[in-house]
Amino acid sequence: MAEASRPAKIHSVLFVCAYNAIRSPMAESIARHYFGRSIYVQSAGVRKGEIDPFVTTVLGEIGIDASRHRPRTLEELEEWEGLNFDLVISLSPEAHHAALELTRSLAVAVEYWPTVDASLVQGAREQRLEAYRDVRDGLISRIRTRLKS
């Protein structure tokens, strides 16, 4: 592959969803688990929510501790450290719109990975957990494929 056509290495990635409560913290935790030594990873929400306990449960099942995650908004993240990321991955329609708005003032690549909001699944606890596991497993697959060098 010619040097000019080789994709640039990703040094930093930001995952964004609506509340930074389910999808984006799950993606952040997974990406840190697999790539935390080589890629800077953060997550944020359009609005601020509370971490969903099912997230820590299903990540804990595979040995990833997300219990220290504290939800934050894009505005908070920008204020604390700036939004200097190589790649922004949006996981919900609302987050994708916000990510595209970032491209007005930042030179950042944006990808949209439509991801189900597992909290909308109704039923018994095990049925709900299965929806979270499906999101987790889908994110693992996409993250490992997209972020590997």
Backbone torsions as a table, in degrees:
resi	resn	phi	psi	omega
1	MET	NA	132.9	179.4
2	ALA	-67.4	147.1	-177.5
3	GLU	-56.7	-40.7	-177.5
4	ALA	-66.6	-29.5	-177.6
5	SER	-94.4	-3.6	178.4
6	ARG	-74.5	131.7	179.6
7	PRO	-63.9	143.5	179.3
8	ALA	-66.4	143.8	177.4
9	LYS	-67.1	139.0	178.0
10	ILE	-88.2	124.6	178.8
11	HIS	-103.4	-23.6	-178.0
12	SER	-150.3	141.2	-179.6
13	VAL	-138.5	142.3	177.0
14	LEU	-121.6	127.0	174.8
15	PHE	-101.2	133.1	-177.0
16	VAL	-129.4	135.0	171.0
17	CYS	-138.3	-167.5	-173.1
18	ALA	-68.6	-48.0	-172.0
19	TYR	-121.9	-1.3	-175.4
20	ASN	55.2	43.3	-176.3
21	ALA	-122.1	-26.5	-177.3
22	ILE	-131.6	-73.6	-170.6
23	ARG	-66.3	-52.3	-175.9
24	SER	-70.2	-38.7	175.8
25	PRO	-67.7	-31.2	176.2
26	MET	-64.9	-46.5	179.5
27	ALA	-63.8	-42.8	178.3
28	GLU	-58.7	-48.2	-178.4
29	SER	-62.6	-41.4	179.1
30	ILE	-65.8	-47.1	-179.4
31	ALA	-63.3	-40.2	176.9
32	ARG	-63.9	-39.4	-179.7
33	HIS	-60.3	-45.6	-176.2
34	TYR	-87.7	-32.3	-170.7
35	PHE	-129.8	10.3	-173.7
36	GLY	-59.2	-21.7	178.7
37	ARG	-86.5	-17.0	-176.2
38	SER	-118.3	-15.9	-178.0
39	ILE	-133.9	133.1	174.6
40	TYR	-78.0	127.8	-173.8
41	VAL	-127.4	135.3	173.7
42	GLN	-142.0	169.8	173.1
43	SER	-143.2	159.1	178.9
44	ALA	-158.2	166.6	177.3
45	GLY	-121.4	161.3	173.4
46	VAL	-66.1	-41.2	174.2
47	ARG	-124.4	169.1	-177.6
48	LYS	-99.2	129.4	176.5
49	GLY	-119.0	-157.5	175.5
50	GLU	-121.0	139.9	179.9
51	ILE	-58.4	132.6	-179.8
52	ASP	-79.4	127.1	-177.7
53	PRO	-60.3	-26.9	178.0
54	PHE	-66.3	-26.9	177.6
55	VAL	-62.9	-50.0	-179.3
56	THR	-65.5	-32.4	178.7
57	THR	-65.7	-52.5	-175.3
58	VAL	-72.6	-29.2	174.7
59	LEU	-73.0	-37.5	176.8
60	GLY	-60.8	-31.6	178.0
61	GLU	-60.2	-25.4	-178.9
62	ILE	-112.8	17.2	173.5
63	GLY	83.4	19.9	177.9
64	ILE	-110.0	123.1	-179.3
65	ASP	-94.5	113.1	178.6
66	ALA	-112.5	15.1	-173.5
67	SER	-67.4	-20.4	-179.2
68	ARG	-92.5	1.3	-180.0
69	HIS	-65.1	132.7	174.9
70	ARG	-119.3	116.3	-179.2
71	PRO	-56.5	143.8	178.1
72	ARG	-145.3	158.1	178.2
73	THR	-95.0	166.4	173.6
74	LEU	-57.8	-41.4	-179.4
75	GLU	-62.7	-43.2	178.4
76	GLU	-63.2	-44.2	179.9
77	LEU	-62.1	-42.6	178.9
78	GLU	-62.4	-41.7	-180.0
79	GLU	-66.7	-40.0	-175.5
80	TRP	-75.7	-41.9	-173.7
81	GLU	-143.0	-3.8	-177.1
82	GLY	89.2	172.1	-178.1
83	LEU	-119.1	51.7	-178.6
84	ASN	-92.0	79.8	-178.4
85	PHE	-117.6	148.5	174.4
86	ASP	-74.3	-34.6	-173.1
87	LEU	-141.8	132.9	172.0
88	VAL	-115.2	125.5	178.6
89	ILE	-112.4	116.7	179.6
90	SER	-96.8	142.1	-172.2
91	LEU	-117.4	-0.9	177.4
92	SER	-143.5	158.6	-179.0
93	PRO	-57.4	-44.7	-179.9
94	GLU	-62.3	-41.3	178.8
95	ALA	-67.1	-35.5	179.3
96	HIS	-64.9	-42.0	176.9
97	HIS	-59.4	-45.6	179.4
98	ALA	-63.9	-39.2	179.1
99	ALA	-64.6	-41.8	178.0
100	LEU	-64.2	-33.9	176.4
101	GLU	-62.3	-33.1	179.0
102	LEU	-62.0	-30.7	-176.8
103	THR	-69.5	-11.1	176.2
104	ARG	-67.8	-31.3	-175.9
105	SER	-122.7	-7.7	-179.0
106	LEU	-126.1	145.4	174.2
107	ALA	-89.1	87.5	-175.7
108	VAL	-136.8	141.1	174.3
109	ALA	-82.3	139.6	-179.8
110	VAL	-124.2	131.9	174.2
111	GLU	-124.6	144.2	178.5
112	TYR	-109.8	118.8	175.5
113	TRP	-114.8	88.2	-179.7
114	PRO	-54.9	122.8	-175.7
115	THR	-130.6	131.5	-178.5
116	VAL	-59.9	140.2	172.6
117	ASP	-84.7	101.5	-175.3
118	ALA	-62.8	-22.0	-179.0
119	SER	-69.3	-14.3	179.3
120	LEU	-81.6	-12.2	-179.6
121	VAL	-73.6	130.4	179.6
122	GLN	-102.2	162.5	176.1
123	GLY	129.2	-167.8	-179.6
124	ALA	-67.2	163.6	-177.8
125	ARG	-53.1	-45.2	-177.4
126	GLU	-65.5	-36.6	176.6
127	GLN	-65.1	-40.7	179.1
128	ARG	-67.2	-43.8	177.6
129	LEU	-59.9	-37.6	179.6
130	GLU	-62.4	-36.9	177.0
131	ALA	-64.2	-41.1	177.2
132	TYR	-66.1	-39.1	177.3
133	ARG	-63.8	-38.3	177.9
134	ASP	-62.2	-43.4	177.2
135	VAL	-62.4	-47.9	179.5
136	ARG	-55.7	-50.0	-176.4
137	ASP	-66.2	-37.6	176.6
138	GLY	-65.1	-41.5	178.3
139	LEU	-66.5	-40.6	177.9
140	ILE	-56.7	-48.3	-178.2
141	SER	-61.0	-48.9	-177.8
142	ARG	-66.8	-42.3	-178.4
143	ILE	-65.3	-45.7	-179.0
144	ARG	-63.0	-39.0	178.9
145	THR	-69.3	-45.6	-173.1
146	ARG	-75.0	-37.5	-171.7
147	LEU	-95.9	-8.3	179.5
148	LYS	-66.5	146.7	-176.3
149	SER	-69.7	NA	NA
